[in-house]
Amino acid sequence: MAIQEIALEIDLSVGVFQDTIYEDQKLKLRELSQDADGNSIYPANGSWESTPIRIQDKIASFKGVAASVDVMGGASYKIYWSTSEDGFEWGAYEEIVTDVIAPKSPAKYAKLKIEIAAEREYSNFYIDDFKEKGKYSNPFIESDTGSLGLKKTYQLNMERASDTPTGTVLRQKVENTKFKKVDRIRLR
């Protein structure tokens, strides 16, 4: 008995989508957002599952499946299939290896499942660029230099206590409850 290969078009726009979309005649992972550099961010993986495909009215006997897929970007994919005699009770999904026929006992229905995994890359996210002067009104935080940090230099106005023949005596009270430690005091 001769085996003849028949290609069946699978409609990827119909089925169960999990973190995937059908766009521009392609099945893709859905875009979650964009990073600070404008690159798209995708979920780690997603899947699509077809509706049951009646095959017995198109094929006399069903021996297997072969897949041919164009991959774009850094994503990887796996294709699985399952068969059923009645369209209600399905066997376990089995992976289809590209260009290798997967034998299975003849059945009336088949379902396909495609799992897509995104390539992992580093992304930049900017919560705040700390360039807006006076945005943070806390007297102990410094953010005018482009980074957020504890303020380390305080400028205090000294009170003139008295004048002496050798100079001026200035006075400033520093409360120890505001600082854990004073590294140095410099007068200018």
N, C-alpha and C positions, 0 to 999 in steps of 0.2 A: 504494500500500500504506500503510495507516494504522499509525502507531506508537503503541503502548500502553505506558504506564509501569507497571511492576509492581515493588512494593517487596518486597525479600527481607530477612527478619530475619537479622542476622549475630550469632552467639553469641560475645560478647566474652570469655566465661569459658573458652573453648577456644582454644588457639593457642600461639605462642611468645612469652613475655614477657621483655623485657629492660629491667630497672629500672622495670617497670610492674606494677600489680596490678589485679585486677578486684574492686571492693568496692562494695556498695550500688548495684548495677546500673550502675556507672560504671567506666570505664577511667581509672586515675590513675597518676601517678608514685609509686613507693614512697617511704615516709618513711625517711630515713637516720637522723636523730636530731632533737634539738631544741636550739635555741640557749639562751643564758642567760636570755632573756626568755620562754621557753616557746613560741617560734614554730617550726613544723616546718621541717626542712631536707630538700630534695629533690635528687636528682641533676640535673645540667644538662639532660639529655635522656634519653628512654627510648623504647622502641618495642614494638609488638605486631604479630605477623604471624599471620594466620588460617591455618587448615588449608585445603587445597584445597576449593573449593565447586563441586560439579557443578551446572552451570546448564542444560545442554541438555535434561534431563528436565523442567525447569520452564518453559523459554522456547524458542520455535521458532527464533528467531534473536537473536543478541546484538549490540547496536549500541553500548552504552555504559553509563556509570554516573553517577549523580548522588548527592551526599552531603548530608545534613542533620545537623548536630551542634550540641549545646548546649555552650558553653564556660563553665566556672566558674573563678573565680580569675584570676590573671594569666598563665596558661599559654597557649602558642600550639600549634597542631597542623598537621600536613599528613597527608593521606590519599593513599596510592599504591595502584595496582592492577596486576596482571599477569595474563596469560591463558596458557592452555596447551591444546593439542589432546589430549595424552595424559595429563596430570597429573604428568608427570615432568620434561619440558623446559619451562622457563618463560621468557617474554620479559622484557625489562627492565621494572622498575617505572616507571610514569608517574604523575605527580601528578594528583589529582582536584581541580579547583577547585570550591568550593562552589556549588551550584545551576547548574553548567554541565555539559552532557553531554559526556563524553569519548568520541569515536568510536573503535572498534577493530573489527578483523575478527572475525566470529563464531568462537567457540571453545567447547569443551565444559567447560572448567574456568576458574575465576578464583580469585585470592588477593588479599587486602587487607593493607595494611601501614599502621599509624597511628604516626606519630612525634609525640611530645609534647616540647616544650621549656619549661622552667620560667622564670618571670620572675625576674630577678636582683634581690636586695635585700641590703642590708647587715645583718649579724647581729652580735650581741655574744656573745663567748665569754670566760668568766672562768676562767682557769687557777688563780688563787689570789687571794683578796681581801685578803690580808696583814693580817688583823685579829686573828689569834690571836697573843697575846704569847708570845715565847720559842720560836716554832716553828723558827726558824733559829738554830742554835747557833754560827754563825761570828762571831767577835768583830769582824770588819770589815764586817758587813752589818747594816743597820737595816731592820726591817720593821714596827715597832710603830705607825707613823703612817698605815698604809693603803696604802703603796707600798713597793716594794723598792728599796733604794739602798745606796750605799757609806756607811758610817758616817763622819761628818765631825767629830764631837765626841767626844773621849775624856776620861773623868774618871779621873785617876790620884791615888792617895793618896801624898802627899809624906812623906818621912821628916824628922824634926826633926834637923837636924845640930848646931845649937848655939844658945844664947841669948846675945845681946849686950845691952849697956845700951840700944841704940837699937831693938831688936826681936829677932825670931827668924829664924834662917837655916834654910830648908827645902831639901831636896834630892830630886830625882827623876831617874833615868836614863832617857833616851829612846833606844831602839836605832834606829839609822838603817837597819837592814835591814828593819824593819817598815813604814816609811813612805818614799815617794818624796820628799815635800816636806812641810814644816811651815809653814803659813801664819802662824800666830801662837800664842803661849803667853799664856794669861790666868790669873791667879791670883785666887782668891776667898777 
